[in-house]
Amino acid sequence: MREQAPAPPLGGRFVVDLTTDSWWWSDGLYRLLGYQADGVTPGADRLLAHTDRAARAWWADAFARWRGGEVAVLGTVAMQDRQGRSFEAVVAGGVQDAPVGATGVVVDGWVLRTPDLGADALVVEERIAAEVRTRETIDEAKGIVAAALGTDPGTGFDLLREAATRRAVPVRVLAQHIVRKAPSVEVASLEEWLRDLMEMAARGDAGQRHPDAADEPAASPQ
């Protein structure tokens, strides 16, 4: 039996107070960039060092927009890990509601590696590779929903699953739609666009099929 190659790290979460430049990274974000957990000091400079030169302006623009009061920022950024392996990442971040009296701008976000498109890159059977990609896509969609709607990842997945159930499509189909379409949605419209997907039942659209699932039979969520 052939040994399975480990799935590439998916990514992780960051929290930053832009007023004090205080950062926190999850273990997954350290692993994505090729480090042991808490192996380096997290920060903007470290993220820029792992971002392609041509894409570094994206971070500067995102920080400026968060400081300027824009709640949700989403984009695709070309990055590389400590070993120089390149990958594309979906970055989604949202400004947290500040406690009464607080003056800082705190951003809660995700850096999530996009799924590999070719199963040949993984030394696994096609079925296993498909499961890996599906899991990554759902996790990406969950992170996007959580960041854009200002909630936690667990609630983001609950909203994703509920919307899929009410629209009678698999969770993976809805997740694929979000991951594919969200980066092209205007930032000012992102929250409304996601809420439109998440809250179909409240608008009397329960059971409506997903727009990207027209060529698939309706199925129970998986």
Backbone bond lengths (Angstrom), bond angles and torsions (degrees), N, CA, C in turn:
res aa  C-N    CA-C-N  psi(-1)  N-CA   C-N-CA  omega(-1)  CA-C   N-CA-C  phi
1 M - - - 1.460 - - 1.520 109.20 -
2 R 1.348 114.49 130.27 1.459 118.25 -179.16 1.522 110.86 -72.52
3 E 1.320 114.32 143.71 1.458 119.57 178.61 1.520 109.35 -75.80
4 Q 1.323 116.89 133.97 1.459 120.82 179.08 1.521 110.57 -75.47
5 A 1.331 114.24 137.34 1.459 118.22 171.67 1.526 108.21 -75.19
6 P 1.321 117.53 139.70 1.466 118.53 179.60 1.522 110.40 -65.38
7 A 1.320 116.38 143.40 1.465 119.99 177.10 1.517 109.07 -64.90
8 P 1.337 117.65 140.58 1.467 119.60 178.22 1.522 109.37 -60.53
9 P 1.348 116.89 149.05 1.462 118.81 179.43 1.522 110.77 -61.27
10 L 1.313 115.73 140.32 1.458 120.66 -177.12 1.515 112.73 -75.96
11 G 1.300 116.67 -45.94 1.459 119.90 -175.42 1.504 109.78 140.76
12 G 1.304 117.10 -164.05 1.451 118.95 -177.55 1.501 112.75 -170.57
13 R 1.298 113.35 -166.64 1.463 122.36 -169.61 1.525 110.57 -108.02
14 F 1.319 115.73 151.15 1.455 121.10 170.39 1.526 108.90 -133.37
15 V 1.320 115.20 149.42 1.459 122.29 172.78 1.522 106.48 -130.83
16 V 1.329 116.77 129.23 1.466 120.25 -178.80 1.519 110.11 -137.77
17 D 1.330 114.86 134.54 1.459 121.58 169.45 1.525 106.05 -93.38
18 L 1.324 116.24 106.87 1.463 120.28 -174.25 1.519 112.07 -70.05
19 T 1.327 117.79 -17.88 1.463 120.23 178.83 1.520 111.17 -75.71
20 T 1.330 116.04 -39.81 1.466 120.37 -178.43 1.525 112.48 -103.66
21 D 1.342 117.27 -5.15 1.465 123.07 -176.57 1.524 111.05 57.53
22 S 1.326 116.20 39.63 1.465 122.27 177.87 1.530 108.51 -97.07
23 W 1.339 116.70 125.56 1.457 121.78 -174.42 1.519 111.47 -117.46
24 W 1.340 114.64 150.74 1.461 122.94 168.22 1.518 107.57 -136.93
25 W 1.362 116.67 136.24 1.463 122.59 175.45 1.518 109.33 -120.06
26 S 1.330 115.63 144.78 1.465 119.86 172.12 1.525 109.35 -75.98
27 D 1.330 115.86 164.36 1.465 120.26 177.67 1.525 111.16 -57.81
28 G 1.337 116.37 -37.00 1.464 119.99 -178.83 1.513 113.19 -62.95
29 L 1.323 118.08 -35.19 1.464 120.58 179.49 1.520 110.72 -70.57
30 Y 1.339 116.82 -39.42 1.470 118.99 173.99 1.530 110.04 -57.98
31 R 1.338 116.62 -46.73 1.471 120.13 -177.75 1.521 111.53 -64.34
32 L 1.324 117.00 -38.81 1.459 120.39 179.30 1.521 111.25 -57.19
33 L 1.324 116.23 -38.32 1.467 120.84 -177.31 1.524 112.45 -90.66
34 G 1.342 116.87 0.71 1.463 119.98 173.10 1.503 115.44 94.76
35 Y 1.324 118.03 20.49 1.462 121.43 -178.15 1.532 111.17 -115.75
36 Q 1.325 114.99 158.53 1.448 120.64 166.95 1.524 108.01 -72.62
37 A 1.327 116.46 152.59 1.459 119.67 178.84 1.526 109.99 -55.26
38 D 1.324 116.41 131.87 1.471 123.63 -179.10 1.522 112.22 61.60
39 G 1.356 116.51 22.77 1.461 119.76 -178.41 1.514 113.97 -78.29
40 V 1.337 116.85 -19.36 1.461 121.54 177.60 1.523 108.18 -139.84
41 T 1.311 115.94 167.14 1.462 120.16 177.58 1.527 109.25 -81.41
42 P 1.328 118.23 120.51 1.463 119.66 -179.09 1.525 111.10 -71.65
43 G 1.343 115.54 150.59 1.455 118.99 177.90 1.509 112.05 171.38
44 A 1.316 115.02 174.99 1.466 120.79 -178.85 1.522 111.35 -63.80
45 D 1.327 117.25 -40.82 1.465 120.23 -179.17 1.528 110.85 -61.19
46 R 1.335 116.54 -37.39 1.467 120.15 -179.88 1.526 110.12 -67.66
47 L 1.330 117.67 -41.59 1.459 120.62 177.38 1.523 111.11 -63.96
48 L 1.317 116.90 -41.73 1.472 120.26 179.00 1.524 110.98 -63.35
49 A 1.339 117.16 -37.10 1.462 120.57 179.59 1.521 111.34 -64.31
50 H 1.324 117.57 -25.26 1.461 121.93 179.63 1.529 112.16 -100.42
51 T 1.322 116.89 10.91 1.461 122.09 178.98 1.522 109.25 -110.70
52 D 1.324 117.03 135.93 1.460 120.40 176.78 1.524 109.69 -54.22
53 R 1.339 115.87 142.28 1.467 120.41 -176.57 1.529 111.92 -53.07
54 A 1.314 115.79 -41.75 1.462 119.72 -177.09 1.520 112.53 -66.69
55 A 1.345 117.05 -18.46 1.468 120.94 -176.68 1.527 112.89 -104.30
56 R 1.323 117.91 -2.20 1.470 119.37 -174.46 1.517 112.78 -65.93
57 A 1.334 116.50 -27.96 1.461 119.00 179.01 1.525 111.54 -62.65
58 W 1.361 116.25 -22.58 1.473 118.57 179.79 1.519 110.74 -61.00
59 W 1.342 116.83 -43.12 1.461 120.14 -179.15 1.526 110.66 -64.19
60 A 1.328 117.40 -44.22 1.467 120.37 179.62 1.527 110.53 -59.66
61 D 1.330 115.80 -40.75 1.460 119.89 178.87 1.523 110.79 -66.63
62 A 1.340 116.68 -40.78 1.465 120.10 179.85 1.526 111.15 -63.51
63 F 1.345 116.98 -45.30 1.463 119.91 179.41 1.533 110.15 -60.59
64 A 1.340 116.88 -42.22 1.465 120.84 -179.53 1.524 111.37 -63.74
65 R 1.320 116.34 -39.88 1.463 119.83 -179.26 1.526 111.56 -69.37
66 W 1.342 116.98 -39.40 1.465 119.24 176.26 1.528 110.55 -63.68
67 R 1.328 116.49 -44.79 1.472 119.63 179.17 1.527 111.08 -63.97
68 G 1.326 116.14 -30.31 1.459 120.67 -179.09 1.512 114.32 -80.93
69 G 1.320 117.01 0.20 1.451 120.01 176.13 1.511 115.43 103.34
70 E 1.335 118.37 0.74 1.454 120.18 178.35 1.528 108.37 -76.34
71 V 1.307 116.83 122.78 1.457 120.51 -170.03 1.524 112.59 -73.59
72 A 1.344 117.95 -51.04 1.463 121.86 -173.48 1.521 110.87 -114.54
73 V 1.324 116.43 132.20 1.467 122.68 176.69 1.519 107.93 -130.03
74 L 1.316 116.20 136.04 1.458 121.06 -176.56 1.519 108.72 -142.96
75 G 1.339 117.26 139.97 1.460 120.12 176.82 1.517 111.81 -168.60
76 T 1.327 115.17 170.98 1.462 122.40 176.24 1.518 108.22 -110.10
77 V 1.333 117.18 127.91 1.454 122.63 -172.70 1.527 109.84 -126.97
78 A 1.329 117.09 133.69 1.465 122.14 175.75 1.519 109.07 -80.46
79 M 1.359 116.54 126.33 1.454 120.83 -175.60 1.517 109.94 -136.61
80 Q 1.330 116.16 176.95 1.456 121.43 173.63 1.525 108.72 -149.24
81 D 1.341 115.64 153.74 1.456 118.34 -179.58 1.525 110.05 -89.40
82 R 1.320 116.04 -175.08 1.464 122.00 -176.42 1.521 112.13 -61.70
83 Q 1.346 116.17 -28.29 1.463 120.93 179.51 1.526 112.54 -86.62
84 G 1.327 117.67 2.93 1.453 121.68 177.78 1.517 114.85 85.18
85 R 1.341 118.16 10.45 1.464 121.38 178.91 1.520 109.21 -81.67
86 S 1.327 115.10 124.97 1.460 120.93 -175.38 1.525 111.49 -84.47
87 F 1.322 115.54 149.67 1.460 121.71 175.25 1.522 108.05 -158.63
88 E 1.314 116.02 160.63 1.461 121.05 172.64 1.519 108.73 -99.54
89 A 1.318 116.07 141.93 1.460 120.62 -179.71 1.518 109.98 -127.56
90 V 1.322 115.37 140.82 1.454 121.05 168.68 1.525 106.65 -88.86
91 V 1.328 116.75 124.57 1.457 122.07 177.55 1.521 107.95 -111.52
92 A 1.325 116.11 124.10 1.462 121.55 178.72 1.506 108.15 -130.94
93 G 1.311 117.47 128.88 1.457 120.32 -179.80 1.510 111.42 -142.63
94 G 1.319 116.11 144.78 1.460 121.33 179.05 1.508 110.94 -133.95
95 V 1.337 116.37 144.07 1.463 121.62 177.97 1.516 108.65 -75.72
96 Q 1.330 115.70 128.93 1.462 121.17 178.99 1.524 110.32 -76.44
97 D 1.331 115.93 151.71 1.458 120.08 171.42 1.523 108.43 -66.40
98 A 1.316 116.50 123.03 1.467 120.54 -177.86 1.527 110.56 -79.85
99 P 1.352 117.20 142.14 1.465 119.77 175.02 1.527 110.88 -60.48
100 V 1.312 116.43 156.79 1.467 120.65 179.06 1.526 109.46 -57.32
101 G 1.314 115.94 128.99 1.454 120.91 179.20 1.515 114.43 90.52
102 A 1.327 118.00 -10.04 1.459 120.80 -179.45 1.523 110.43 -76.97
103 T 1.319 116.35 147.67 1.460 120.71 -179.21 1.520 112.32 -115.87
104 G 1.323 118.56 -7.57 1.456 121.47 -176.95 1.521 112.70 -79.59
105 V 1.340 114.59 160.96 1.459 122.10 173.72 1.523 106.41 -109.85
106 V 1.333 117.11 106.49 1.450 121.94 -175.89 1.524 109.15 -105.11
107 V 1.341 115.22 125.19 1.461 121.51 -178.67 1.527 108.89 -111.17
108 D 1.320 116.04 131.33 1.462 123.24 176.28 1.517 106.54 -112.82
109 G 1.343 116.71 119.78 1.463 118.10 -173.74 1.512 113.36 -146.13
110 W 1.345 113.43 178.65 1.454 122.20 -177.63 1.523 109.61 -133.91
111 V 1.338 115.62 142.12 1.462 122.41 168.41 1.523 105.52 -117.50
112 L 1.331 116.77 110.55 1.460 121.89 -170.51 1.513 110.50 -124.07
113 R 1.303 115.35 121.32 1.462 121.28 179.79 1.530 110.48 -66.18
114 T 1.337 117.26 131.78 1.460 120.05 179.52 1.522 109.41 -71.14
115 P 1.335 117.67 151.32 1.463 120.27 -177.47 1.525 112.03 -64.63
116 D 1.331 116.36 146.67 1.463 120.52 171.73 1.519 108.87 -64.56
117 L 1.333 115.57 141.93 1.459 119.65 179.82 1.512 112.38 -88.53
118 G 1.325 117.70 -22.09 1.452 120.24 -176.33 1.515 112.54 -114.46
119 A 1.322 116.43 123.05 1.462 119.69 -179.86 1.518 111.60 -70.96
120 D 1.347 117.28 -18.70 1.455 119.96 -179.07 1.521 111.62 -63.66
121 A 1.333 115.97 -22.56 1.464 119.02 -179.79 1.520 111.55 -72.50
122 L 1.309 117.74 -15.76 1.457 121.71 179.31 1.519 109.07 -105.82
123 V 1.338 116.88 133.36 1.461 120.95 -179.89 1.532 107.86 -86.12
124 V 1.329 114.38 65.82 1.451 121.79 -179.68 1.511 107.94 -145.33
125 E 1.326 116.20 165.14 1.442 119.70 176.23 1.514 110.42 -68.33
126 E 1.336 116.73 156.83 1.457 120.90 -176.87 1.526 111.78 -57.76
127 R 1.317 117.68 -38.09 1.449 119.76 -179.15 1.517 111.48 -62.17
128 I 1.335 116.62 -42.75 1.457 120.72 -179.81 1.525 110.28 -67.82
129 A 1.342 116.49 -41.30 1.459 119.69 178.78 1.526 111.12 -61.43
130 A 1.340 116.63 -39.16 1.464 120.20 179.19 1.515 110.72 -64.36
131 E 1.337 116.87 -39.11 1.457 120.26 178.76 1.525 111.04 -64.54
132 V 1.334 116.49 -39.28 1.465 120.51 178.41 1.518 110.04 -62.17
133 R 1.327 116.97 -46.87 1.468 120.32 -178.78 1.521 111.14 -64.08
134 T 1.324 117.01 -40.47 1.460 120.33 179.79 1.521 110.91 -62.93
135 R 1.332 115.99 -45.18 1.465 119.83 179.53 1.527 110.96 -61.36
136 E 1.327 117.31 -41.88 1.456 120.93 -179.83 1.524 111.00 -65.67
137 T 1.346 116.48 -42.22 1.455 120.13 -179.36 1.521 110.80 -62.74
138 I 1.325 116.96 -44.05 1.462 120.62 179.35 1.524 110.08 -63.57
139 D 1.333 117.58 -41.49 1.461 120.11 179.04 1.529 111.36 -64.99
140 E 1.339 116.92 -38.21 1.468 120.13 177.03 1.520 110.73 -62.65
141 A 1.339 115.55 -47.88 1.463 120.01 -179.87 1.524 110.56 -60.77
142 K 1.341 116.42 -41.59 1.463 121.45 178.09 1.527 110.62 -59.54
143 G 1.332 117.30 -43.32 1.461 120.72 179.04 1.510 112.42 -66.08
144 I 1.339 117.26 -39.67 1.462 121.33 178.79 1.524 110.42 -63.26
145 V 1.334 116.08 -46.57 1.462 120.66 179.76 1.523 110.26 -60.85
146 A 1.332 116.57 -45.78 1.464 120.55 -177.96 1.525 111.53 -62.36
147 A 1.341 117.07 -45.10 1.456 120.52 -178.22 1.525 111.52 -67.70
148 A 1.329 116.45 -43.71 1.467 119.95 -175.64 1.521 112.79 -71.83
149 L 1.337 117.05 -33.99 1.458 120.57 -177.37 1.526 112.76 -96.89
150 G 1.330 116.54 1.64 1.456 120.37 175.75 1.508 114.15 68.21
151 T 1.330 116.70 40.02 1.457 120.37 179.79 1.517 109.13 -127.59
152 D 1.326 117.55 -174.30 1.460 121.11 179.99 1.528 109.61 -93.40
153 P 1.355 117.88 160.91 1.466 120.50 -176.71 1.522 114.06 -58.54
154 G 1.348 117.38 -36.10 1.457 119.33 179.19 1.517 111.62 -62.45
155 T 1.331 116.09 -44.02 1.466 120.17 177.40 1.520 110.39 -67.33
156 G 1.338 116.70 -36.22 1.460 120.04 176.87 1.515 111.83 -58.53
157 F 1.340 116.34 -41.17 1.463 119.14 178.56 1.526 111.01 -69.81
158 D 1.333 117.45 -38.02 1.463 120.20 178.07 1.525 110.66 -60.36
159 L 1.337 116.92 -42.42 1.462 120.76 178.39 1.525 110.97 -65.09
160 L 1.322 115.50 -40.71 1.459 120.83 178.94 1.531 110.45 -62.17
161 R 1.319 116.08 -46.48 1.465 120.78 -178.38 1.526 111.45 -66.65
162 E 1.336 116.94 -40.52 1.464 120.07 179.84 1.525 110.93 -64.20
163 A 1.340 116.09 -42.94 1.461 119.16 179.74 1.519 110.94 -64.01
164 A 1.339 116.83 -39.95 1.463 120.05 178.62 1.527 110.97 -64.37
165 T 1.329 116.34 -40.56 1.463 120.31 179.70 1.524 110.73 -62.40
166 R 1.316 116.61 -46.13 1.451 120.66 -176.44 1.525 111.93 -69.98
167 R 1.337 117.16 -24.68 1.466 119.98 179.58 1.525 111.41 -97.86
168 A 1.330 116.37 3.65 1.470 122.30 175.02 1.522 112.65 57.10
169 V 1.335 116.44 44.87 1.462 121.69 175.39 1.533 108.00 -132.78
170 P 1.322 118.93 158.05 1.465 120.94 175.70 1.528 111.48 -64.13
171 V 1.316 116.33 148.36 1.460 120.96 176.19 1.528 110.55 -54.78
172 R 1.339 116.85 -39.12 1.468 119.61 -177.21 1.527 111.83 -61.90
173 V 1.350 117.69 -34.38 1.465 120.62 -179.36 1.524 110.55 -67.31
174 L 1.336 116.35 -45.36 1.452 120.43 177.69 1.523 110.84 -64.76
175 A 1.346 116.63 -40.35 1.466 120.60 178.95 1.519 111.31 -63.26
176 Q 1.331 117.51 -41.94 1.461 120.99 178.17 1.520 111.10 -61.22
177 H 1.325 116.19 -40.87 1.461 120.53 179.15 1.527 110.66 -62.19
178 I 1.333 116.95 -45.14 1.461 120.37 -178.78 1.518 111.48 -64.14
179 V 1.341 116.70 -46.81 1.470 120.38 -178.75 1.526 110.94 -62.86
180 R 1.342 116.83 -38.22 1.459 120.67 -177.75 1.529 112.72 -76.00
181 K 1.335 116.95 -38.84 1.458 120.41 -171.28 1.526 114.51 -94.99
182 A 1.336 117.56 -31.18 1.463 119.91 -173.07 1.531 113.90 -56.41
183 P 1.358 120.16 -41.31 1.463 118.33 -179.22 1.531 114.30 -61.88
184 S 1.329 118.24 -19.32 1.467 120.48 -178.73 1.521 112.65 -95.63
185 V 1.338 117.27 -2.97 1.459 121.02 179.02 1.525 109.23 -83.15
186 E 1.339 116.58 136.45 1.459 119.91 176.67 1.526 109.70 -56.37
187 V 1.330 115.59 138.32 1.459 119.76 -176.37 1.524 111.14 -56.17
188 A 1.338 116.98 -41.01 1.456 120.21 -178.21 1.523 112.07 -64.42
189 S 1.328 116.91 -22.15 1.464 121.30 -177.55 1.519 112.70 -103.03
190 L 1.347 117.50 -2.10 1.457 120.28 -172.13 1.522 112.36 -63.01
191 E 1.338 117.09 -47.54 1.463 119.20 -178.52 1.527 110.10 -61.98
192 E 1.326 117.14 -45.07 1.465 120.13 179.88 1.526 110.96 -62.31
193 W 1.338 116.37 -40.99 1.467 120.87 -179.46 1.523 111.08 -62.98
194 L 1.336 116.85 -43.24 1.459 120.38 179.32 1.530 111.34 -69.40
195 R 1.325 116.38 -41.90 1.461 118.43 178.74 1.526 110.97 -62.39
196 D 1.317 115.89 -33.89 1.459 119.62 176.71 1.526 110.54 -60.89
197 L 1.333 117.04 -39.05 1.464 120.53 177.08 1.522 111.98 -72.93
198 M 1.332 115.77 -38.04 1.456 119.99 -174.14 1.529 113.54 -77.99
199 E 1.339 118.13 -22.95 1.461 120.32 -169.51 1.523 112.68 -119.33
200 M 1.312 116.71 36.04 1.461 119.74 -179.10 1.527 111.87 -59.67
201 A 1.312 117.56 -36.52 1.469 120.27 -175.56 1.521 110.99 -62.97
202 A 1.341 116.65 -40.79 1.453 120.39 -177.69 1.527 111.81 -65.11
203 R 1.345 117.04 -19.73 1.465 121.74 -178.39 1.522 111.85 -101.34
204 G 1.356 115.33 9.09 1.453 118.30 177.40 1.504 114.30 78.33
205 D 1.326 117.54 19.83 1.461 121.16 -177.38 1.519 111.47 -106.71
206 A 1.315 118.95 18.96 1.461 121.36 -178.73 1.513 109.85 -55.29
207 G 1.315 114.28 135.53 1.457 119.48 178.22 1.511 113.72 89.21
208 Q 1.345 117.86 -10.73 1.464 118.86 177.34 1.517 109.32 -64.70
209 R 1.301 117.61 135.18 1.452 120.20 -176.77 1.515 110.93 -79.20
210 H 1.288 115.65 154.31 1.453 122.21 -179.48 1.523 110.60 -66.18
211 P 1.342 119.05 139.30 1.464 120.96 -177.44 1.514 114.43 -59.07
212 D 1.345 117.75 -26.94 1.461 119.34 -179.52 1.512 112.28 -89.55
213 A 1.340 117.64 1.41 1.461 120.34 -175.67 1.525 112.35 -107.24
214 A 1.340 117.24 20.02 1.447 120.25 -176.22 1.515 112.51 -62.17
215 D 1.316 117.55 -27.16 1.451 120.35 -177.84 1.523 112.13 -97.41
216 E 1.351 117.21 9.02 1.449 121.40 179.69 1.522 109.37 -118.42
217 P 1.318 118.99 143.52 1.457 119.96 174.33 1.507 110.76 -69.19
218 A 1.329 115.54 149.36 1.474 118.63 177.49 1.517 108.25 -61.79
219 A 1.338 115.82 143.39 1.472 120.16 -176.98 1.497 109.08 -146.89
220 S 1.300 115.39 160.71 1.457 119.99 175.32 1.503 109.72 -72.58
221 P 1.358 119.70 144.28 1.460 121.65 -179.88 1.522 110.29 -59.96
222 Q 1.341 114.63 148.27 1.459 119.88 178.75 1.506 109.52 -127.85
